[in-house]
Amino acid sequence: MNDVVLRVSGLTKAYRDGEVETKVLTGIDLEFRRGEFVALMGPSGSGKSTLLSILGTLLKPTTGEVELVGNRLSALDDHDVTRFRNQHIGFVFQFHHLLPDFTAVENVIFPSLPRRSADPGRDHARAVELLRRVGLADRVDYRVTKLSGGQKQRVAVARALMNAPDIILADEPTGNLDRATGDLVLSLMRELCDELGTFFLISTHDESIAARSDRVVRIRDGRVLQGEQVEATLEH
Amino acid sequence: MPFEFAIALRYLRSGRLQTVLIFSGVAVGIVVFTFMAALINGLAVTLTNDVIGNLAHVRLEPAPRVPRQLSEVAGLRTLLAVQRGSEPRAAINGWRTFVQTAEGLPGVTRVAASVSGSGFIQRGEKIVPVSVTGYEPGKESDMIDLADRIVRGSSALASGEVLIGITMADELGVTTGQRLRVRSDRGRERALVIRGVFDVGNASLNERAAFTDLSTAQGLFELGGAVSRIEVKLADVFSAPAVAERLGALTGLDAVDWIKENARLQDALRAQGSTGDLVKFFAVLLIIIAVASQLLLSALRRRSEIGIMRSMGVSRASVTGIFVTQGFLIGLLGSVLGAGLGYGFANFLALVTLRPDGSRGLPVDPALGEYGLAIAIATVAATLAAVLPARIASGVDPVEVIQQ
């Protein structure tokens, strides 16, 4: 049974500035399965965001391979990567990053637009259903600038799910919310993961998120911590 | 509707003040463009009409006779000079056939045979030089609009009658009904009754021209039943060279068009047109700069949104399309607005500068504003102006935006 949705092997990322090379990620090997809810933890500057960007096909690794739903990303050109990202990956950002000139439902529909759907009515119905699912049925046609921070983040979650992606990458999704709202958004994401079988990878500093995850991947100085390293980190 | 178009439209709608400003900028540029076109083209038409209003568009004249060289012998070098003969005044016989030929050509509106020559008019002790032209009865106003320019009397000529200019009438101290003695350069004299006095707005004609009926002129210049020339007016004055060439070929006569005879007017109109084109060019250049800077600002301001769009799988081509579409819409809608305003402005100026006699103080012709051309040029220019901002927008790195 092949339910591996994302596999990373021998992944490194380095930036070069003249003669100086800065390694951000080194020797990353990871495997994630469909329906998993995984927390990616590590201190600031540990390489979490860079790893998330590479997994999200926004950044190319220096070496190594990312295999997403059976597709080796290194074999795809820029155009195919963009299309692949649209079909298979959803993002939730710390600062929601909604499009301010559009309503909630238009923001949710947005990821479906590049596919130039033959049935826009069906897409609209799905977007409305997703908004209902995240508890915003009464805010469908609101301009997103009129929504609260928690509501905006829930719109962002609905948007990430619009194309029924295989993976959702969330970068500090509760980092900009108060505790109660953050818990609400996290619970929602957990529910959707269980309900839809979508793989969620959540980058966070928050140990309470780790406690509600199926698995925690800890990263430090660009390396994934293993066994005793994790324990040492937790004790520290 | 492609989603790029929908987003471009939304962006324009949401940036209300900026959109109003950029639309106004394009519209003002197009007002300048169309006003210059209406002015320059109107001026060209006015000048052309002033010049050719009193001229035939094509003139058919007898071909000059060159004496045949009789001593030419094959194989021998000829050392002879051939001089043009001093035969009697060249004339066109059988001219009615040529008139019919000319009348049958497409685009020809009026044809009149005429006799012309120079002479003197004597009134008491005063003698003034005069250029006499005779037309068939009823054709006096076919080449020069004499009927509408008569200030005293009538333009309808009968045998033994003459029309003279207002300056000449004042100079000689005569008016309608009085007699003048006309002596032609052939030495023939005739007393003619002044039927009317005209003012055609041309100093030379008002001072030195006189018009008689054809038979009177034929008698004065000893042409019998022949005429000096056949004059032709055309619907499209700029088709004169082509019509002249065709008439020359059909009749064997010398055909001269007004454009060839007024090369300096053409040069002046071309220079004037170039000046207008320069102003129009700068108007379009300003539109390009305005649209490019506006969309560049928009691309920078929306950098974050563009990065998020890219992360959601919107391709670089689609981002480019969103901005190019904005340029297209700004160009098209702004220029349509500008064309409307330009038409209104030209009409307003034409109206407020209208003189009591119906002539225009400012030679603006609102119908010649080149509105379609202005809209097409502005739309293309604004679309092209959007390419640079679009390229910058499509190059936004989503990672940078997300990590900020």
Boltz contact constraints between the chains, C-beta under 6 A:
constraints:
  - contact:
      token1: [A, 49]
      token2: [B, 403]
      max_distance: 6.0
  - contact:
      token1: [A, 53]
      token2: [B, 399]
      max_distance: 6.0
  - contact:
      token1: [A, 58]
      token2: [B, 398]
      max_distance: 6.0
  - contact:
      token1: [A, 58]
      token2: [B, 399]
      max_distance: 6.0
  - contact:
      token1: [A, 59]
      token2: [B, 399]
      max_distance: 6.0
  - contact:
      token1: [A, 82]
      token2: [B, 313]
      max_distance: 6.0
  - contact:
      token1: [A, 82]
      token2: [B, 315]
      max_distance: 6.0
  - contact:
      token1: [A, 85]
      token2: [B, 313]
      max_distance: 6.0
  - contact:
      token1: [A, 86]
      token2: [B, 313]
      max_distance: 6.0
  - contact:
      token1: [A, 91]
      token2: [B, 311]
      max_distance: 6.0
  - contact:
      token1: [A, 93]
      token2: [B, 402]
      max_distance: 6.0
  - contact:
      token1: [A, 97]
      token2: [B, 308]
      max_distance: 6.0
  - contact:
      token1: [A, 99]
      token2: [B, 305]
      max_distance: 6.0
  - contact:
      token1: [A, 101]
      token2: [B, 10]
      max_distance: 6.0
  - contact:
      token1: [A, 101]
      token2: [B, 14]
      max_distance: 6.0
  - contact:
      token1: [A, 111]
      token2: [B, 312]
      max_distance: 6.0
  - contact:
      token1: [A, 113]
      token2: [B, 3]
      max_distance: 6.0
  - contact:
      token1: [A, 114]
      token2: [B, 313]
      max_distance: 6.0
  - contact:
      token1: [A, 114]
      token2: [B, 314]
      max_distance: 6.0
